[in-house]
């Protein structure tokens, strides 16, 4: 099982939206079983799953993580047959996230392409680097033709690695999230669905290259 920890110390980065959409994309690509967990006290991803279950959609699955036995719980999910585990985290970089980073095969950092978000990132980056785990940036809530987009990508390239696929600011992401769904179910052939599937393929290839 591969564990992907989705983290950013700044709120509003699209962290939970990216988590559930990527998990759904992995299932849609045939890469399941996929499990989501949520260590954010706000429980945004957990609420999404509960809404989804009420709609009769059973995948991706959800499992709570006990913070006093993170490693044991993650190992148990792998033994149970999960292929990928996506962990949504609180908008902070602290001791709990450090423990999560230690379990990660990949740390995914969603980031809005704004100067404020880049400045906030600098505070959390040392802990991410200390984990010595592979990490990738993904630009989220991107608005077309915004000059900040390419500038942020260049700045991130200087810090580490930025994925080429971007999640743009799209109403469908917020609308579907509120009802426990994703763009993949609502508009399977729409541009948002294509975008998120392309992002998942890129992430999967990065994970595979780390193990080659």
Residue, then its C-alpha position, 0 to 999 in steps of 0.5 A: x500500500x502507498x500512503x499519500x499525506x496531503x498537507x499544507x499549514x495554510x487553510x483554504x488551499x483546497x487540501x480536502x477537495x484535492x484529497x477526495x477527488x484524487x482518491x476517487x480518481x484512483x478508484x476510477x482508474x482501477x487502482x483501488x481499493x483506495x482508503x481516505x482518512x482525515x486527521x483534521x479535527x474539522x473532519x471535512x473529508x470525513x463529512x464528505x464521505x458520510x454524505x457520499x455513503x448516504x448517496x449509496x456510493x461505497x468507494x473510496x472507503x474511509x477509515x479513521x486513524x488513531x493518533x496513538x497508533x498511526x503506524x499500526x493502523x496504516x499497516x493494518x490497512x495495507x494487510x487488509x488489501x488497500x492499494x492507496x491511503x490518502x490522509x487529509x491533515x489539519x491546516x498546520x505543520x506540527x508534531x502530528x503531521x511530523x508523525x504522518x510524514x514518517x509514514x508517507x510514501x509521498x507528501x502532496x502539498x496543494x498550494x494556491x499560486x499567490x504570494x501569501x501562500x508561498x510565504x506561508x509555505x516557507x514556515x512549514x517546508x523545513x519540517x517537510x524536508x526533515x522527513x526525508x520523504x518525497x514531496x510534490x507541490x500541486x497548484x490548486x484553485x488556479x485561475x486562468x491567465x493569472x500572472x502568479x501561476x507561472x511565477x509560483x510554479x517557478x518558485x516551487x521548482x526552486x524549492x522542490x518539485x511541482x506537478x505539471x497538472x493544475x487544479x483550476x478554480x472550478x465551481x464543480x469542485x465545491x458543488x460536488x464536494x458539498x454533496x459527497x460527490x466529485x466531478x468524476x460522477x457529475x460530469x465524467x467527461x468534463x474538463x474538471x474530471x479530465x484534469x483530476x484524472x491527469x493529476x492522479x496519473x502524474x502522481x501515480x507515475x511519480x510514486x512508481x518512479x520512486x520505487x524503480 
